[in-house]
Amino acid sequence: MRRSLEVLAVLVILGVLGVLAAAPAGSQLRIAGSQEPTDHIWYGVGALVPSRQESRNFSEVVLCMQGDGAATITGVHFREGDGLVIDDFGVREYTHRASGIGVDVTKGTLTSAGFTRTAVTAACDEADRATYFGYTLRLTSDRGWGRWMVLDYAIGERVGQLVIPGEMAMCVGTDSSGCRPPDEPLT
């Protein structure tokens, strides 16, 4: 019995060391080329839709790995927002020689555009690969907005968050004049 417990203890220790080796402490998901963290909004995205049932796909952020390992995005949400939700998300790797990098925002799904829930493995200093993050926005009211998109991710057993400093707005109709987030962040 004692020998079995000793063997079990060694296996547990080896398992823990294996998890730690698979998820280096300094590794993290990053926005390619960024000087994170930031406290200001970098960009904004807006869209008009004919009805609440319409959704829109976007892909304008390139992600990369700082350090070793692979990051799997496990969830996405807005830190601030109202009336706008993220229905789907995924990543797609491109070589820098590829063309047609964006997602067609007028039709299709992220899956039909080649975006999947696979891990981000491209290193931040890698010159020949890029991993684009794509997401689908949907309204829950006639006007919606979101700010500070938060990506939850895992590297092995370690979890983290990456905040994309952007604003998104989507509205039903044809008039874009009032389709934007509030001027001041919520507190």
Backbone torsions as a table, in degrees:
resi	resn	phi	psi	omega
1	MET	NA	-45.8	-179.9
2	ARG	-61.4	-40.9	179.7
3	ARG	-62.4	-40.0	178.5
4	SER	-63.3	-40.3	178.6
5	LEU	-66.9	-38.5	178.4
6	GLU	-64.2	-43.3	178.8
7	VAL	-63.7	-42.5	178.5
8	LEU	-62.5	-42.1	178.9
9	ALA	-62.8	-42.0	178.0
10	VAL	-63.8	-42.4	178.7
11	LEU	-63.1	-40.1	177.7
12	VAL	-63.6	-44.9	179.3
13	ILE	-62.2	-44.9	177.9
14	LEU	-62.4	-38.1	177.6
15	GLY	-63.6	-43.8	178.2
16	VAL	-63.4	-43.8	178.0
17	LEU	-63.3	-36.5	177.4
18	GLY	-64.5	-40.3	178.0
19	VAL	-66.0	-42.8	179.8
20	LEU	-65.0	-37.2	178.5
21	ALA	-68.6	-32.8	-178.4
22	ALA	-76.6	-20.4	-178.5
23	ALA	-129.3	79.6	-178.8
24	PRO	-56.2	140.2	-174.6
25	ALA	-59.1	-33.5	-177.5
26	GLY	-86.7	-5.1	-177.8
27	SER	-75.6	141.2	176.9
28	GLN	-157.6	155.7	175.1
29	LEU	-79.4	136.9	-177.2
30	ARG	-135.8	164.6	168.7
31	ILE	-88.8	124.5	-175.7
32	ALA	-58.4	132.2	176.6
33	GLY	78.1	3.8	-175.0
34	SER	-89.4	161.0	174.8
35	GLN	-113.2	53.7	-177.7
36	GLU	-59.4	162.7	-11.8
37	PRO	-78.2	163.8	-179.5
38	THR	-133.7	155.7	177.9
39	ASP	-118.4	16.0	177.1
40	HIS	-129.4	154.5	-178.9
41	ILE	-74.4	131.9	179.1
42	TRP	-84.9	-39.7	-171.0
43	TYR	-156.0	168.7	176.8
44	GLY	-134.9	149.9	178.5
45	VAL	-129.8	136.0	177.5
46	GLY	-138.5	155.3	179.2
47	ALA	-154.2	144.8	171.1
48	LEU	-105.9	139.3	179.0
49	VAL	-129.5	151.7	-179.4
50	PRO	-72.3	-23.8	-179.8
51	SER	-156.6	165.5	178.5
52	ARG	-63.4	-23.2	-178.6
53	GLN	-74.1	-15.1	179.1
54	GLU	-81.1	143.5	173.4
55	SER	-123.3	167.8	179.1
56	ARG	-135.7	139.7	177.0
57	ASN	-98.5	143.1	177.1
58	PHE	-137.4	151.1	173.4
59	SER	-156.2	101.3	179.3
60	GLU	-137.4	5.2	-177.4
61	VAL	-113.8	130.7	176.6
62	VAL	-101.5	128.1	-179.6
63	LEU	-107.0	156.4	177.1
64	CYS	-153.9	167.6	177.9
65	MET	-101.6	127.5	170.3
66	GLN	-98.2	117.7	-175.5
67	GLY	92.1	-174.9	-177.2
68	ASP	-82.7	164.2	174.5
69	GLY	106.8	-174.3	-179.8
70	ALA	-137.0	134.9	-179.2
71	ALA	-106.2	129.0	175.5
72	THR	-107.2	122.7	178.2
73	ILE	-74.9	124.8	-175.3
74	THR	-106.2	-15.0	179.4
75	GLY	-171.7	157.3	179.8
76	VAL	-142.1	135.3	176.7
77	HIS	-154.6	165.0	175.2
78	PHE	-89.7	140.6	173.6
79	ARG	-70.5	-40.1	176.7
80	GLU	-128.4	148.4	175.0
81	GLY	162.5	171.8	179.3
82	ASP	-160.0	128.4	173.1
83	GLY	77.8	6.9	-178.7
84	LEU	-135.6	128.8	-179.6
85	VAL	-125.7	156.3	175.3
86	ILE	-96.4	109.9	-176.3
87	ASP	-83.6	-31.8	-175.3
88	ASP	-152.2	160.6	176.9
89	PHE	-157.8	161.5	177.2
90	GLY	-176.2	177.4	178.3
91	VAL	-127.8	156.6	176.4
92	ARG	-143.9	127.5	-179.9
93	GLU	-91.4	138.4	177.7
94	TYR	-128.2	152.2	165.0
95	THR	-87.4	157.1	-178.6
96	HIS	-69.3	-10.2	176.1
97	ARG	-85.9	-7.0	-177.3
98	ALA	-73.0	154.6	174.6
99	SER	-120.9	168.2	179.8
100	GLY	67.8	47.6	-172.8
101	ILE	-71.2	-34.3	-174.3
102	GLY	-71.8	168.9	175.8
103	VAL	-96.0	135.3	175.7
104	ASP	-67.2	110.9	-175.0
105	VAL	-80.7	-0.5	-177.6
106	THR	-97.7	-17.8	-178.4
107	LYS	-159.9	166.3	175.3
108	GLY	83.8	-179.0	-180.0
109	THR	-120.8	168.7	175.3
110	LEU	-60.9	-39.3	179.6
111	THR	-61.4	-43.3	179.8
112	SER	-68.0	-18.9	176.6
113	ALA	-93.0	5.7	175.8
114	GLY	90.1	9.8	178.1
115	PHE	-86.8	135.6	-178.8
116	THR	-135.2	175.2	178.0
117	ARG	-93.8	38.3	178.7
118	THR	-83.6	166.8	-176.8
119	ALA	-76.1	150.2	172.6
120	VAL	-84.8	121.1	-179.0
121	THR	-122.2	-15.4	-177.7
122	ALA	-64.1	127.8	179.8
123	ALA	-75.4	149.0	-178.8
124	CYS	-62.1	-28.2	179.9
125	ASP	-96.3	10.3	-179.7
126	GLU	-83.5	126.1	-173.7
127	ALA	-88.2	-18.8	-172.0
128	ASP	-106.3	1.7	179.2
129	ARG	-132.7	149.6	175.3
130	ALA	-142.2	138.3	178.2
131	THR	-113.3	111.6	-179.8
132	TYR	-89.3	138.9	176.3
133	PHE	-98.2	126.7	177.9
134	GLY	-117.5	149.7	179.8
135	TYR	-148.1	155.2	179.1
136	THR	-114.1	125.6	177.8
137	LEU	-103.1	142.9	177.3
138	ARG	-139.9	142.1	178.4
139	LEU	-83.3	147.2	169.3
140	THR	-113.2	-4.0	173.6
141	SER	-146.0	-178.8	-176.5
142	ASP	-69.9	-23.4	176.4
143	ARG	-133.9	135.7	179.7
144	GLY	-145.5	156.5	178.9
145	TRP	-150.7	159.5	175.9
146	GLY	-149.7	149.0	-178.5
147	ARG	-139.6	145.2	178.8
148	TRP	60.0	77.5	178.8
149	MET	-73.2	126.5	-177.0
150	VAL	-106.2	123.2	175.7
151	LEU	-102.9	117.0	172.8
152	ASP	-85.5	136.0	-178.8
153	TYR	-144.3	163.7	177.1
154	ALA	-129.3	138.1	170.3
155	ILE	-120.1	102.4	-171.1
156	GLY	62.7	-126.7	179.4
157	GLU	-90.1	-9.6	-179.8
158	ARG	-83.2	141.1	177.8
159	VAL	-115.6	155.0	178.7
160	GLY	-155.9	179.2	177.2
161	GLN	-135.8	142.0	173.0
162	LEU	-121.0	129.3	-179.9
163	VAL	-104.6	123.7	176.0
164	ILE	-92.7	118.0	-173.9
165	PRO	-83.0	73.1	-179.8
166	GLY	-135.1	167.2	175.6
167	GLU	-122.2	140.6	177.3
168	MET	-128.8	143.1	175.9
169	ALA	-139.8	144.5	176.7
170	MET	-146.5	138.9	-176.3
171	CYS	-140.7	150.3	172.5
172	VAL	-81.5	133.0	176.0
173	GLY	126.7	-163.8	-178.2
174	THR	-122.5	-2.2	-178.7
175	ASP	-103.7	113.7	-177.8
176	SER	-90.2	-0.8	-173.0
177	SER	-60.9	-36.0	-179.3
178	GLY	-105.3	10.0	-175.8
179	CYS	-92.7	84.0	179.5
180	ARG	-159.4	162.0	175.6
181	PRO	-67.6	163.3	175.4
182	PRO	-60.9	153.3	-178.0
183	ASP	-65.9	-34.8	-177.3
184	GLU	-108.0	138.7	175.6
185	PRO	-61.8	150.1	175.8
186	LEU	-72.6	152.9	178.3
187	THR	-111.4	NA	NA
